[in-house]
Amino acid sequence: MKKNNGFGVFIILVVVAASIGIINFYFKNNRQSDRFSNVTPRKNYVAVLHVEGTIQSEGNSYNQEWILENIRKFKNDPKNHGIILFINSPGGTVYEADETYLALQDYKSTGKKVYAYLGSMAASGGYYIACASDKIFANRNTLTGSIGVIAGQFIDITEFLEDHGIHYETVHAGRNKNMGNYNEPLTEEQRQIMQSIADECYEQFTSIVSSSRHMSYDEVLPLCDGRIYTANQALNNGLIDGIGSWNDFLVEIENDNPELSECITVEYSYEKEKSFFERMVSAVNVGRKAESPADIPSVMWEEMNLKGPLYLYK
């Protein structure tokens, strides 16, 4: 009689899967939380809060809940005397960018200062958050600006489906309920709907830039056409306050607030903890050419999956 090797292979796969699940559960529940910093300085300090990666609810290097929790903690901590934002981001979702901006405004209601230093890129939503600062500095190689909105991105493949004899229909009530689905072309009415969303978000962004940079709305508007600016261009247009190294920036802050010279700086930076399984997959993929969505660089994959209107540089 022939042996049933298929059943044996199935049992082995089940055991391996279960083992990975148990190990992953162990690692997940026996590591220090990566979501909130447990640092409680004993001395007076200025928090260096890193705003990095694609701005969204949760990603590999950005976590909205982590950002907001830390801002609230700094606000209520008598030892905290200010926040320095280190921003290195292409932007992201309108909702999270504005939520962080408002949290920083609330923090400033205590009389504490917020400063921003722009890394290699602080564009769109990254610049939006920087506008909550009392002063904005940039590295000489920074790219910033990109003041604009993406309300939606749609693909119409109706002709392709028709050419290949494929009929795909969505049963819906409300003529715009299926708006943006790839099986129906976008109508003029739907374009106007999405444009109205973009326009409202755009007006919010430009108004914040006007207020933050102490410029009239008419002065700001020509600068807000979505283009990216070098540090020198941003400085010449009044979008930032200075250019220099990180150390130059710290000296400038102390000149503004001599009392801060007695404070230490404490770094707060988020990085998502990878699960055991994710670390295994990463190890396997080292040196491989991208062949599937799972192999796409994480930043690109995050941007492809963002939902809602975006303050994002592409």
Secondary structure as GFF3:
##gff-version 3
##sequence-region A 1 314
A	DSSP	alpha_helix	5	29	.	.	.	ID=ss1
A	DSSP	beta_strand	45	52	.	.	.	ID=ss2
A	DSSP	alpha_helix	64	76	.	.	.	ID=ss3
A	DSSP	beta_strand	80	89	.	.	.	ID=ss4
A	DSSP	beta_strand	91	93	.	.	.	ID=ss5
A	DSSP	alpha_helix	94	108	.	.	.	ID=ss6
A	DSSP	beta_strand	113	123	.	.	.	ID=ss7
A	DSSP	alpha_helix	125	130	.	.	.	ID=ss8
A	DSSP	beta_strand	135	138	.	.	.	ID=ss9
A	DSSP	beta_strand	143	145	.	.	.	ID=ss10
A	DSSP	alpha_helix	158	163	.	.	.	ID=ss11
A	DSSP	alpha_helix	188	212	.	.	.	ID=ss12
A	DSSP	alpha_helix	217	220	.	.	.	ID=ss13
A	DSSP	three_ten_helix	221	223	.	.	.	ID=ss14
A	DSSP	beta_strand	228	230	.	.	.	ID=ss15
A	DSSP	alpha_helix	231	236	.	.	.	ID=ss16
A	DSSP	beta_strand	242	243	.	.	.	ID=ss17
A	DSSP	alpha_helix	246	256	.	.	.	ID=ss18
A	DSSP	three_ten_helix	258	262	.	.	.	ID=ss19
A	DSSP	beta_strand	264	268	.	.	.	ID=ss20
A	DSSP	alpha_helix	276	285	.	.	.	ID=ss21
A	DSSP	three_ten_helix	293	295	.	.	.	ID=ss22
A	DSSP	alpha_helix	298	304	.	.	.	ID=ss23
A	DSSP	beta_strand	310	312	.	.	.	ID=ss24
###
